[in-house]
Amino acid sequence: AAQAAGRDRDNTDAQRRELRRIMALHNATDERWFGYETDIAKLLDFPMMTDMRDPLTVGFHKARQRAELLRPERIDDVIGDRDAQLAFRDAVTEYVTAFDVAEAEAIRRRRSDFSADEQQRIGRAQHLLQLAEDRSATTQERQGAYARARKELDGLIVLPAATRIAIERRMAGEIEA
């Protein structure tokens, strides 16, 4: 009986370690994705990462949603439920893989899907956003630069609502600082 109890404890400890590892991988991939949502320069360099017309982008978002859906609130919620553990592990593996593939393709393509004129508009927007963040510029210069940058991007890159809000909050904080 003591040996069986020891094996059960060892098995439970192993399950906890595995679940912690999977959750850490899930968190790390979320952080990589959030980097595109919060870093305007990165987003403008790799616009495919937010282009929901691209099947690879849609694929990693679907995989992310599934991993989030299967993620246990607490590790102890799925201890002993091997099916739930495996489903979560597989969903996170699919999410990481789909994100890696989409990111590699976004890096490969960069802005090549845009015409020369559109690429120039994105470049101008990046320059204007740098000016909007420049603390040595006047408030009016910064506000004007931000407004012009938004116009340059209008119709080129559709940002998800969460991305727009994060960028606008960040820019508003920089402008108001």
VONUKE-242766 format. One record per residue: chain; x, y, z of N, C-alpha, C in turn; residue number from 1. Coordinates in Angstrom, 2 decimals. Layout:
BEGIN
[A [X Y Z] [X Y Z] [X Y Z] NUM]
...
//
This chain:
BEGIN
[A [0.83 -1.20 0.00] [0.00 0.00 0.00] [0.87 1.25 0.00] 1]
[A [1.99 1.21 0.78] [2.88 2.36 0.84] [3.55 2.59 -0.51] 2]
[A [3.93 1.49 -1.18] [4.56 1.63 -2.50] [3.57 2.22 -3.51] 3]
[A [2.33 1.77 -3.45] [1.30 2.29 -4.37] [1.06 3.77 -4.11] 4]
[A [1.00 4.16 -2.85] [0.81 5.57 -2.51] [1.99 6.40 -3.01] 5]
[A [3.19 5.86 -2.88] [4.39 6.56 -3.36] [4.36 6.74 -4.87] 6]
[A [3.93 5.67 -5.58] [3.82 5.76 -7.05] [2.78 6.80 -7.45] 7]
[A [1.65 6.82 -6.75] [0.60 7.80 -7.05] [1.13 9.23 -6.85] 8]
[A [1.87 9.42 -5.74] [2.42 10.75 -5.46] [3.44 11.14 -6.54] 9]
[A [4.30 10.18 -6.93] [5.28 10.44 -7.98] [4.58 10.78 -9.30] 10]
[A [3.50 10.03 -9.61] [2.74 10.27 -10.83] [2.07 11.65 -10.79] 11]
[A [1.51 12.00 -9.66] [0.88 13.32 -9.51] [1.91 14.43 -9.65] 12]
[A [3.07 14.25 -9.05] [4.14 15.24 -9.17] [4.59 15.37 -10.63] 13]
[A [4.70 14.25 -11.32] [5.10 14.28 -12.74] [4.04 15.00 -13.57] 14]
[A [2.77 14.75 -13.28] [1.70 15.44 -14.00] [1.76 16.95 -13.76] 15]
[A [2.00 17.33 -12.52] [2.11 18.77 -12.20] [3.28 19.41 -12.95] 16]
[A [4.42 18.74 -12.97] [5.59 19.28 -13.69] [5.27 19.43 -15.18] 17]
[A [4.66 18.41 -15.75] [4.32 18.45 -17.17] [3.32 19.58 -17.46] 18]
[A [2.32 19.72 -16.62] [1.33 20.78 -16.83] [1.96 22.17 -16.66] 19]
[A [2.86 22.32 -15.70] [3.56 23.60 -15.53] [4.38 23.93 -16.78] 20]
[A [5.03 22.92 -17.33] [5.83 23.11 -18.55] [4.93 23.53 -19.72] 21]
[A [3.80 22.86 -19.87] [2.88 23.18 -20.97] [2.31 24.58 -20.79] 22]
[A [1.94 24.94 -19.56] [1.42 26.29 -19.31] [2.48 27.35 -19.58] 23]
[A [3.73 27.05 -19.22] [4.81 28.00 -19.48] [5.00 28.19 -20.99] 24]
[A [4.90 27.11 -21.75] [5.01 27.19 -23.21] [3.85 28.00 -23.79] 25]
[A [2.66 27.77 -23.27] [1.48 28.52 -23.68] [1.67 30.01 -23.39] 26]
[A [2.13 30.33 -22.18] [2.36 31.73 -21.79] [3.43 32.38 -22.67] 27]
[A [4.50 31.65 -22.95] [5.59 32.19 -23.76] [5.10 32.50 -25.18] 28]
[A [4.27 31.64 -25.73] [3.75 31.87 -27.08] [2.78 33.04 -27.07] 29]
[A [1.96 33.15 -26.03] [1.09 34.33 -25.89] [1.92 35.61 -25.84] 30]
[A [3.01 35.59 -25.10] [3.87 36.77 -25.00] [4.45 37.15 -26.37] 31]
[A [4.84 36.15 -27.12] [5.36 36.42 -28.47] [4.27 37.08 -29.32] 32]
[A [3.04 36.55 -29.22] [1.93 37.12 -29.99] [1.63 38.54 -29.50] 33]
[A [1.58 38.75 -28.20] [1.27 40.07 -27.67] [2.33 41.09 -28.08] 34]
[A [3.55 40.62 -28.36] [4.58 41.51 -28.87] [4.17 42.17 -30.17] 35]
[A [3.42 41.46 -31.00] [2.92 42.06 -32.25] [1.78 43.02 -31.96] 36]
[A [1.02 42.75 -30.93] [-0.10 43.63 -30.60] [0.36 44.94 -29.97] 37]
[A [1.48 44.93 -29.31] [1.88 46.12 -28.55] [3.06 46.87 -29.15] 38]
[A [3.79 46.28 -30.07] [4.95 46.94 -30.67] [4.60 47.35 -32.10] 39]
[A [4.30 48.63 -32.26] [3.84 49.11 -33.57] [4.90 48.91 -34.65] 40]
[A [6.16 49.10 -34.32] [7.22 48.92 -35.32] [7.25 47.47 -35.80] 41]
[A [7.16 46.55 -34.88] [7.16 45.12 -35.22] [5.93 44.78 -36.07] 42]
[A [4.80 45.33 -35.68] [3.57 45.07 -36.40] [3.65 45.60 -37.83] 43]
[A [4.23 46.78 -38.01] [4.34 47.35 -39.35] [5.40 46.64 -40.18] 44]
[A [6.39 46.07 -39.54] [7.40 45.30 -40.27] [6.84 43.96 -40.75] 45]
[A [5.94 43.39 -39.97] [5.39 42.06 -40.27] [3.86 42.09 -40.24] 46]
[A [3.24 42.82 -41.18] [1.79 43.01 -41.13] [0.96 41.74 -41.28] 47]
[A [1.53 40.69 -41.81] [0.77 39.45 -41.97] [0.29 38.90 -40.62] 48]
[A [1.01 39.23 -39.56] [0.66 38.67 -38.25] [-0.71 39.13 -37.75] 49]
[A [-1.25 40.19 -38.33] [-2.59 40.64 -37.95] [-3.56 40.61 -39.13] 50]
[A [-3.12 40.06 -40.24] [-3.97 40.02 -41.44] [-4.86 38.78 -41.38] 51]
[A [-6.10 38.98 -40.99] [-7.03 37.86 -40.83] [-7.53 37.31 -42.17] 52]
[A [-7.02 37.84 -43.26] [-7.33 37.25 -44.57] [-6.35 36.13 -44.89] 53]
[A [-5.23 36.11 -44.18] [-4.21 35.10 -44.44] [-4.53 33.81 -43.68] 54]
[A [-4.57 32.67 -44.37] [-4.92 31.41 -43.72] [-3.98 31.02 -42.56] 55]
[A [-2.71 31.38 -42.66] [-1.78 31.04 -41.58] [-2.08 31.84 -40.32] 56]
[A [-2.45 33.09 -40.50] [-2.82 33.93 -39.35] [-4.10 33.41 -38.72] 57]
[A [-5.06 33.10 -39.55] [-6.33 32.56 -39.04] [-6.06 31.24 -38.32] 58]
[A [-5.18 30.42 -38.87] [-4.86 29.13 -38.26] [-4.27 29.27 -36.87] 59]
[A [-3.33 30.20 -36.70] [-2.75 30.31 -35.37] [-3.72 30.93 -34.39] 60]
[A [-4.62 31.80 -34.86] [-5.63 32.35 -33.96] [-6.63 31.27 -33.51] 61]
[A [-7.01 30.41 -34.43] [-7.90 29.30 -34.06] [-7.21 28.37 -33.06] 62]
[A [-5.95 28.06 -33.32] [-5.20 27.19 -32.41] [-5.03 27.85 -31.05] 63]
[A [-4.82 29.15 -31.04] [-4.68 29.89 -29.78] [-5.99 29.82 -28.98] 64]
[A [-7.11 30.02 -29.65] [-8.41 29.96 -28.98] [-8.66 28.57 -28.40] 65]
[A [-8.31 27.54 -29.14] [-8.52 26.17 -28.65] [-7.66 25.91 -27.42] 66]
[A [-6.39 26.32 -27.47] [-5.50 26.13 -26.32] [-6.03 26.88 -25.11] 67]
[A [-6.52 28.09 -25.34] [-7.08 28.89 -24.24] [-8.33 28.22 -23.66] 68]
[A [-9.15 27.66 -24.52] [-10.37 26.98 -24.09] [-10.05 25.75 -23.23] 69]
[A [-9.02 25.02 -23.60] [-8.68 23.78 -22.90] [-7.74 23.99 -21.70] 70]
[A [-7.24 25.20 -21.55] [-6.31 25.48 -20.44] [-7.07 25.41 -19.11] 71]
[A [-6.57 24.59 -18.20] [-7.22 24.52 -16.89] [-6.96 25.80 -16.09] 72]
[A [-7.93 26.20 -15.30] [-7.75 27.37 -14.45] [-6.66 27.13 -13.41] 73]
[A [-6.69 25.92 -12.86] [-5.67 25.52 -11.90] [-5.17 24.13 -12.30] 74]
[A [-3.91 23.88 -12.05] [-3.32 22.59 -12.40] [-4.07 21.46 -11.72] 75]
[A [-4.44 21.66 -10.48] [-5.13 20.59 -9.74] [-6.48 20.23 -10.35] 76]
[A [-7.03 21.11 -11.18] [-8.32 20.83 -11.81] [-8.25 19.64 -12.76] 77]
[A [-7.06 19.35 -13.31] [-6.96 18.26 -14.28] [-6.03 17.13 -13.82] 78]
[A [-5.52 17.21 -12.60] [-4.71 16.10 -12.08] [-5.60 14.87 -12.01] 79]
[A [-5.13 13.81 -12.60] [-5.90 12.57 -12.63] [-6.78 12.44 -13.86] 80]
[A [-6.97 13.51 -14.62] [-7.77 13.47 -15.84] [-6.81 13.51 -17.04] 81]
[A [-6.32 12.34 -17.38] [-5.29 12.25 -18.43] [-5.81 12.75 -19.78] 82]
[A [-7.09 12.53 -20.08] [-7.64 13.00 -21.35] [-7.59 14.53 -21.43] 83]
[A [-7.95 15.21 -20.35] [-7.90 16.67 -20.33] [-6.46 17.17 -20.46] 84]
[A [-5.54 16.49 -19.80] [-4.13 16.87 -19.87] [-3.61 16.72 -21.31] 85]
[A [-3.93 15.60 -21.93] [-3.46 15.36 -23.29] [-4.09 16.33 -24.29] 86]
[A [-5.37 16.62 -24.10] [-6.05 17.57 -24.99] [-5.41 18.95 -24.88] 87]
[A [-5.10 19.37 -23.66] [-4.45 20.67 -23.46] [-3.05 20.67 -24.06] 88]
[A [-2.29 19.62 -23.80] [-0.94 19.50 -24.35] [-0.96 19.58 -25.87] 89]
[A [-1.86 18.82 -26.49] [-1.95 18.80 -27.95] [-2.38 20.16 -28.50] 90]
[A [-3.31 20.83 -27.81] [-3.77 22.15 -28.26] [-2.63 23.17 -28.18] 91]
[A [-1.84 23.12 -27.12] [-0.72 24.06 -26.98] [0.34 23.76 -28.05] 92]
[A [0.60 22.49 -28.29] [1.56 22.11 -29.33] [1.10 22.63 -30.69] 93]
[A [-0.18 22.49 -30.97] [-0.74 22.98 -32.24] [-0.63 24.51 -32.31] 94]
[A [-0.91 25.19 -31.21] [-0.82 26.66 -31.16] [0.62 27.12 -31.41] 95]
[A [1.56 26.52 -30.72] [2.97 26.90 -30.87] [3.42 26.67 -32.31] 96]
[A [3.07 25.52 -32.86] [3.46 25.19 -34.22] [2.83 26.15 -35.22] 97]
[A [1.53 26.41 -35.07] [0.84 27.32 -35.99] [1.41 28.73 -35.90] 98]
[A [1.73 29.16 -34.68] [2.32 30.49 -34.51] [3.70 30.55 -35.16] 99]
[A [4.52 29.53 -34.93] [5.87 29.48 -35.52] [5.81 29.56 -37.04] 100]
[A [4.89 28.81 -37.64] [4.75 28.79 -39.10] [4.31 30.17 -39.60] 101]
[A [3.29 30.76 -38.95] [2.80 32.07 -39.37] [3.89 33.13 -39.20] 102]
[A [4.60 33.09 -38.10] [5.65 34.08 -37.86] [6.78 33.94 -38.88] 103]
[A [7.18 32.72 -39.18] [8.24 32.50 -40.17] [7.82 33.04 -41.54] 104]
[A [6.58 32.81 -41.91] [6.08 33.31 -43.19] [5.98 34.84 -43.17] 105]
[A [5.54 35.41 -42.05] [5.47 36.88 -41.93] [6.85 37.50 -42.05] 106]
[A [7.83 36.86 -41.46] [9.21 37.36 -41.54] [9.73 37.23 -42.97] 107]
[A [9.42 36.12 -43.61] [9.86 35.91 -44.99] [9.24 36.94 -45.93] 108]
[A [7.94 37.19 -45.75] [7.23 38.09 -46.66] [7.39 39.56 -46.31] 109]
[A [7.58 39.83 -45.04] [7.64 41.21 -44.54] [6.52 42.03 -45.18] 110]
[A [6.86 42.99 -46.01] [5.84 43.85 -46.64] [5.71 43.59 -48.14] 111]
[A [6.19 42.45 -48.60] [6.22 42.18 -50.04] [4.82 42.09 -50.66] 112]
[A [3.79 41.93 -49.85] [2.42 41.86 -50.37] [1.88 43.24 -50.74] 113]
[A [2.63 44.29 -50.38] [2.19 45.66 -50.64] [2.92 46.23 -51.85] 114]
[A [2.24 47.12 -52.57] [2.87 47.80 -53.71] [3.95 48.74 -53.19] 115]
[A [4.75 49.26 -54.10] [5.83 50.18 -53.71] [5.25 51.41 -53.02] 116]
[A [4.14 51.93 -53.53] [3.49 53.10 -52.92] [3.00 52.77 -51.50] 117]
[A [2.39 51.61 -51.35] [1.89 51.21 -50.03] [3.04 51.00 -49.04] 118]
[A [4.13 50.43 -49.52] [5.30 50.26 -48.66] [5.85 51.60 -48.22] 119]
[A [5.83 52.58 -49.12] [6.27 53.93 -48.74] [5.34 54.53 -47.68] 120]
[A [4.05 54.30 -47.83] [3.10 54.80 -46.82] [3.38 54.18 -45.46] 121]
[A [3.65 52.89 -45.43] [3.96 52.22 -44.17] [5.25 52.79 -43.59] 122]
[A [6.24 53.01 -44.44] [7.51 53.60 -43.99] [7.30 54.99 -43.40] 123]
[A [6.47 55.80 -44.07] [6.16 57.14 -43.54] [5.45 57.04 -42.21] 124]
[A [4.53 56.09 -42.11] [3.80 55.91 -40.85] [4.77 55.54 -39.73] 125]
[A [5.73 54.67 -40.01] [6.71 54.31 -38.99] [7.51 55.53 -38.53] 126]
[A [7.93 56.33 -39.50] [8.69 57.54 -39.17] [7.83 58.50 -38.32] 127]
[A [6.58 58.66 -38.70] [5.68 59.55 -37.96] [5.43 59.03 -36.55] 128]
[A [5.31 57.73 -36.41] [5.10 57.17 -35.07] [6.33 57.35 -34.20] 129]
[A [7.50 57.28 -34.79] [8.73 57.57 -34.03] [8.72 59.01 -33.55] 130]
[A [8.29 59.92 -34.41] [8.19 61.33 -34.02] [7.15 61.50 -32.92] 131]
[A [6.05 60.80 -33.02] [5.00 60.91 -32.01] [5.48 60.44 -30.64] 132]
[A [6.47 59.57 -30.61] [7.01 59.08 -29.34] [8.22 59.89 -28.87] 133]
[A [8.69 60.80 -29.69] [9.88 61.58 -29.38] [9.56 62.64 -28.32] 134]
[A [10.10 62.47 -27.13] [9.83 63.38 -26.03] [10.42 64.77 -26.26] 135]
[A [11.35 64.89 -27.20] [11.93 66.20 -27.46] [11.04 67.02 -28.40] 136]
[A [10.08 66.39 -29.06] [9.14 67.11 -29.92] [8.07 67.76 -29.06] 137]
[A [7.47 68.81 -29.60] [6.39 69.49 -28.86] [5.15 68.59 -28.86] 138]
[A [4.26 68.88 -27.96] [3.01 68.11 -27.88] [2.25 68.20 -29.20] 139]
[A [2.20 69.39 -29.79] [1.50 69.56 -31.06] [2.16 68.76 -32.18] 140]
[A [3.48 68.75 -32.21] [4.19 67.96 -33.22] [3.89 66.47 -33.05] 141]
[A [3.89 66.03 -31.83] [3.64 64.62 -31.55] [2.21 64.24 -31.89] 142]
[A [1.26 65.07 -31.52] [-0.14 64.78 -31.84] [-0.37 64.79 -33.35] 143]
[A [0.22 65.75 -34.03] [0.09 65.82 -35.49] [0.72 64.61 -36.16] 144]
[A [1.88 64.21 -35.68] [2.56 63.04 -36.26] [1.70 61.78 -36.08] 145]
[A [1.11 61.64 -34.92] [0.27 60.47 -34.66] [-0.95 60.48 -35.58] 146]
[A [-1.59 61.62 -35.73] [-2.76 61.71 -36.61] [-2.39 61.39 -38.05] 147]
[A [-1.25 61.92 -38.53] [-0.82 61.64 -39.90] [-0.44 60.16 -40.08] 148]
[A [0.17 59.58 -39.07] [0.52 58.15 -39.14] [-0.74 57.30 -39.29] 149]
[A [-1.76 57.62 -38.53] [-3.02 56.87 -38.63] [-3.60 57.00 -40.03] 150]
[A [-3.50 58.18 -40.63] [-4.01 58.37 -42.00] [-3.22 57.54 -43.00] 151]
[A [-1.91 57.49 -42.81] [-1.06 56.71 -43.72] [-1.44 55.22 -43.68] 152]
[A [-1.78 54.74 -42.51] [-2.10 53.31 -42.36] [-3.53 52.99 -42.75] 153]
[A [-4.38 53.99 -42.78] [-5.79 53.77 -43.06] [-5.97 53.09 -44.42] 154]
[A [-6.65 51.96 -44.41] [-6.90 51.21 -45.63] [-5.79 50.25 -46.02] 155]
[A [-4.66 50.31 -45.33] [-3.55 49.41 -45.65] [-3.51 48.21 -44.73] 156]
[A [-3.49 48.51 -43.45] [-3.34 47.46 -42.45] [-4.53 47.55 -41.51] 157]
[A [-5.30 46.49 -41.48] [-6.44 46.42 -40.58] [-5.93 45.83 -39.27] 158]
[A [-5.98 46.63 -38.24] [-5.52 46.18 -36.94] [-6.69 45.62 -36.14] 159]
[A [-6.49 44.51 -35.47] [-7.54 44.02 -34.59] [-7.88 45.06 -33.53] 160]
[A [-9.10 45.03 -33.03] [-9.54 46.03 -32.05] [-8.60 46.10 -30.85] 161]
[A [-8.20 44.96 -30.33] [-7.31 44.95 -29.16] [-5.98 45.61 -29.50] 162]
[A [-5.50 45.40 -30.70] [-4.24 46.01 -31.13] [-4.39 47.52 -31.23] 163]
[A [-5.46 47.97 -31.87] [-5.69 49.41 -32.00] [-5.77 50.08 -30.64] 164]
[A [-6.52 49.47 -29.73] [-6.67 50.05 -28.40] [-5.33 50.12 -27.68] 165]
[A [-4.56 49.04 -27.75] [-3.25 49.03 -27.08] [-2.33 50.08 -27.66] 166]
[A [-2.30 50.20 -28.98] [-1.44 51.19 -29.63] [-1.91 52.60 -29.29] 167]
[A [-3.20 52.84 -29.35] [-3.71 54.18 -29.06] [-3.48 54.56 -27.61] 168]
[A [-3.64 53.62 -26.71] [-3.34 53.91 -25.30] [-1.87 54.24 -25.11] 169]
[A [-1.04 53.44 -25.75] [0.40 53.68 -25.63] [0.76 55.03 -26.23] 170]
[A [0.21 55.30 -27.42] [0.52 56.58 -28.06] [-0.07 57.73 -27.25] 171]
[A [-1.27 57.59 -26.74] [-1.87 58.65 -25.93] [-1.04 58.90 -24.70] 172]
[A [-0.53 57.83 -24.09] [0.34 57.98 -22.93] [1.61 58.71 -23.29] 173]
[A [2.17 58.40 -24.46] [3.40 59.08 -24.90] [3.10 60.55 -25.20] 174]
[A [1.97 60.81 -25.85] [1.63 62.18 -26.23] [1.36 63.01 -24.98] 175]
[A [0.65 62.42 -24.02] [0.31 63.16 -22.81] [1.47 63.32 -21.87] 176]
[A [2.50 62.50 -21.99] [3.63 62.53 -21.05] [4.36 63.85 -21.06] 177]
//
